[in-house]
Amino acid sequence: MKLTKLFAEFFESEKAGGIILVIMTVISLLLANSAWQISYINFWNHDIGGHSLAHWINDGLMAIFFLLIGLELEREIYQGELSDIKNASLPIFAAVGGMIIPASIFLSLNFGTETQSGAGIPMATDIAFAIGILSLLGNKVPASLKIFLTALAVIDDLGAILVIAIFYTTSLSFLNLFIALGIFVILILLNRLKVHSLAPYIIGGIIMWYFMLHSGVHATITGVLLAFAIPFTDGGEKSPSYKLQHFLHKPVAFIILPIFALANTCIAIETELYNNLIKNYSLGIILGLVIGKPLGITILSYAGVKLRLCQLPSELKWKNIIGVGFIAGIGFTMSIFITLLAYENIQIINSSKIAILLASLIAGTIGYIILRLTLKETIENESD
């Protein structure tokens, strides 16, 4: 199966980005628990215009990350794995299972408590980390498995975006929301009028972000809306969508996500944090990501194939899908992002972050081992 140039470029940038995310996370945790602890944590909490530096990163820089996610989703819908319903069905079934089961596990432990709002935390998959783990297997990985994981993660992110928009919206300012949506409509009209210069879309997107920020709907949603307003045309290298997606790959992978990791993993690990790992919200996150993700992805994928609503690529075995299911349990970026929206209590936030890191490490390790063994078996069987 031939990989498109843009997909290959995306895969390569995410692969390296995943490795950098690991390094930044380790550095941040070390600094937050070193002699420079107070200075380091205060740096990210430094007030700028009434908000902390970390807040501007999460609401501002991450809007650019969501813009890239939106552009990738748009390309998948028009030309990629999601353009053919037959090909799209398997990752769609997998993604739905990978969201419903983890959320259900979390709610079964936290329903009716102050922490039930964290149900969206174990639903997410971190594309950069997931692809980074998959890349460690080298050329053993068939193209169909790369595409399946990427499509699954993109759909997963769409689900997370919808969850954020619906369940993590604070009190609404309808005036600001209507102005933001009005700007979005204007950008769509520019698209229909075949205005292909990126400048008016970028300027309009920044203004839309400002009003969305003050509307009560999370400002990062602007990135996704802007992505679908930018002309896709034929999707070729000269299209505005392609140019912007190509431009954003490296800044997002090598600047924005590493900064996000540094700002959001500066956690001072205390004795109470370890004790909090056995609390229901922490267990909900860990069990949701480590057990819920692979279980949901495998069960719904299997059901879809058995009902003949989708099909398993000939290169893949169910053992491979189980391995990918565990790798999809690497939540990190999106899980931490949703944590910040779900909770206000700093102790719960920090404990949830530790639970996410621990669960992602466990799920990623298990997934890597399973795929290493199963892909080796597949190659040996084919050679015989």
N, C-alpha and C positions, 0 to 999 in steps of 0.2 A: 504494500500500500504506500503510495507516494505522498510525502508530506509537503504541503504548500510552503513556499518560501517564508511567508509571514508567520505561519504556525511554527516552522522550524526555528525562526528567529525568536519567537515568543518563548518556545520551550527552552532554548539555550539561555536566554536572559533570566528566566525564572529559575533555571537550574543553578546558575551562579548566584542569583539573588537569594535562594534558599540557604546556600552555604554561608553567605554574608550575614543573613538573619541569625543563624546559629551563633556566629562569632560575636555579633552585636549584643545578643541576649546574654551570653556568658560575661562579656565585658561589663554590661550594665549591672548585672547581679553582683559581680565582684566589687565594683565601685560602690554600690549601694550598701555593701557590707564590709567596707574597708575603713581606714582612718579618715577618708574623705567623704564619709557617708552623708553628713549633714549638708556640706557644701554641694554635693552632687544632687541630692534630692531637692534642695532649695533651688538649684539652678532650673530644674524643670517646672518648679512651682512659682517661678519668678513672674510677677504680675506685669502684663503688657496690655494696656488699654482696658483694664477691668477684668481680664481673663489671664489664666496662667499660660506659660509657654506651651505646656502639654495640651491645654485646651485648644490653642490655635492650631497645633499640629493635627489633633484629632478631628477638628471641625473644618480646617482649611486645607492642609496638605492632603488629607485623606480623601477630600473631594476629587482630587486629581487621580488618586488611585481608583476611585469609583468610576471616574470618566473612562479610564483604561478598561476596567471591567465591562462597562457598557459598550465600548467599541468592540471588544472581543466577543461579547454576547451577540451584538448586531451582526458581526461577520459570521459567527456560527449559524445564525438564523438564515442569513441570505446565501451563504456559500459553503459553510462548513458542515460539521456532523449533524447539526440541528436543521439543516435545510431539507433533508429527506426524512420524512416522518418514520420510515422504516428503520433508518440508521439511528435516528434520534431517540427512538422509543426505549432502547435498553438503558442509556445513561439517564433518561428522564425517570424511568421506573426506579433505577438505582438511587438517584438523588432524592426522590420523594421518600423512599424507604429510609434513606440515610438522614432525613430530617425528622420524620414522624416518630420513629422508634427512640432515638436519643431524647427527644423532647418528652415523650411519654414516660421514659425511665426517670427523667429529672422530676417531672410532675408527680409521679407516683411516690416520690420521697419528700416533695416539698409543697404539695398542693395545700392551700389554706394557710400557709405560713408567710412570713414577710419576705422570704426568699423565692417565692414561686415565680416572680417576674424574670428569673434567670433561665427559664425554660428554653430560650433561644440560644443560650451559650453553647451547648454541645451539638447544635444543629449545623455548625459551620465547618467548612474545610479550607485550610490555607493552601492556595494554589502553589505559591513559591516553595514552601516546605515540602509539600506532597511531591511535586515534580523534582525537587532537589533529591529526595530519598530515592525516587524511581531512577534518576540519572546515575546513582551510584552503582546500579546493576549493569551499566554500559550497554553494549550492543546486544545483550541477551534479550532486551525488551522489544517485543514486536511493535510495529507502528500502531496496530489496532489497539493495543493496551495503552499506549501513550495518548491516543485520541480519546479513548474511553474515559481515562482518568481526567483529562483536561475538560472534556464536555461535562462530565459529572461535576467537577469542581466549579465550572462556570454556572451550571444550572443551580448548584448548591448556593453560590454567591447571590444569584437572582432571588432564590428563596429567602436568603438572609436579608437582602435589601427590602423585600416585601414585608418581612417580619419587623424590620426596623421602622418602616413607613407606617405600618398598621398598629403595632403594639408598643412601640417605644417613642410615640409622639406625645409631647407634653401639651399643656393647654394651648389651643390654637389662637393665632391672631389672623382672622380671616382676611383682613385688609392686606397684610403682607403676603399671605398665601396667594390671594387672587392676583396681586401684582406679579409675583414670581411666576405663576402659571400663565399670566398674560404675556410675559416676556417669552416663555416657552412657546406659546402659540405664534408669536411674531417670528421666532427662529424657525418654526416649522413652515411658516409661510415663505420665508426667505429660501428655505430648502426647495419648496414647490416652485418658486420663481427662478430656480436654477442659479442661485447666487452661490458660487463655489469658493469664494475667498474665505479663508478661515477667520480673518480678523473680526468681522461682525459677530460671528458665533462665539468667539472667545470673549469679546467685550460683553456681549449679551449674557454669556454664562456667568461672568464675574458679578454682573448686576443681579442676575437671578439668584446667585448664591447668597448675596447680601440680604435680599428680602426673604429668602428661604430660611436663613439663619435666624431672622427675627420673627418667623411665622409660627414656630413651635414644632414644625416638621424638621427632622434632622437635616442639616445643611448639605451633608454628603450626597443626599438623594439628587441634588442638582447635577452632580457628575453624570449620573445615569441618564437623566432627562436630556442633558446637553449632548450626550453621545448619540442618542436617537434623533436629534435635530440636525446633526451634521450630515451633509450629503454623502451617501454611500456610493451613488452612481453605479458604475459597473464593478466596483470593488478593486479595480486595478491600481497599479502603483501611482497613477496620477490623481486618483480620487482623494478628496479632502479627508475622508475617514481613514484611508490607508496611510496617508502622510502623517496624520496626527498620531495614529496608533504606533507607527514605526518610530516617530519622534519620542513618544512617551515611554516605550519599553525600558530603556536603560535608566532614565531619571527615576522612574517608579521603583525598579528593581534594586538600583544601587544607591539611591539617595532617600526617597520618601519612606519606603518600608523599613530600611535600617534606622532612620531617625525615629520612626514610630516605635520600633522595637526598643531603642534606647530609652525613649521617654516613658514607655509603659511597662518596662520590666525593672525599673529602679525600685526594687522592693527590699526593704530591710527585713531580713528573715529573723523572726524572734521565736521563742519557744511556743507562744500562743498560735503561731501560724501552723506549726506541726500538729498541734492539738485540733486546730480547726479543719484539718484534712479529713477527720472522721465525722465531721458534721454533715447533715443531710445535703446541704447545697454543694459542698465539695464532692461528696460521694456521687451526687447526681451528675456533676460535670465529668468526673472520672469514669463512672460506669457508662454514661451516655456516649462519651467519645471512644472508649476502649472496647465496650461490648455493643452498645446500641448502634454505632456506625456500621461496623462490619455485618452485624446481624440484619439490620434494616436493608442495607444495600444488597446483600446476598439473597435474602428472602424475597424481596419484591422483584429483583432481577429474575430469579428462578420462576416466580409466579408468572411474570410477564412472558417468559419463554414458553412455559408449559401451556399457557392460554393462547399461544401463537400470536401474541400482540407485538412481540419483538423477537429477535434472534441473536444467539451468541455467535460472534465472529469465529470462523473456522480455525483461526490461529490460537484461540483462547480456550482454556479449560475452566471449570468452576473453581478449581483451586486458585487460579490466577485472580478471579473475581473476589474471592475471600481475602487474598493478599492485598488487593487494591482497596477493599473495604476497610482494612485496618489502617492503611496509609491515609485514607480519607478521614480517619479519626484524629489527624493532626489539625487541631483547630486554630491555634495561635492567633494570627492577626485578627480575623473576623470574630473569633470567640472573645478575645480581649476587648475588642471594639464594642461588642454587645454587652459585655460585663460593665463597661463604663456607662452604658445607657440604662442598664437594668438596676444598678445599685447606687446608693449615695454614701453608705457606710464604708469608710476607708478600710476598716478591718476585713469586712466581707469582700470588698474589691480585691485587696491584696491576697487574701486566702484563695479566692476564685482564680486569680492569675497563677498562683502556685499550682493549683489543681489542674489548670489548663496546660501548664508547662509539663507537669508530671505525666498527665494523660497522653499528651502529644508524644512525649518521649517513649512511653510504653507502647502506644499504638504504632508509631513509626518503626520501632525496633521489631515488633512482631511482624508487621507487614513486610519489612525488608527481608526478614528471615524466611517467611513463607514464599515470597516471590523468588528469592534466590534459589530455594530448593525446587519449587515447582517449574520455574523457567528452565532450570538445568535439566530436569526430567524431560521436559518437552523437547529440548534441543537433542538430548541423547536418543529419545524415541524416534525423532525425525531422521537422525543420522543412521539408525538401524534399518 
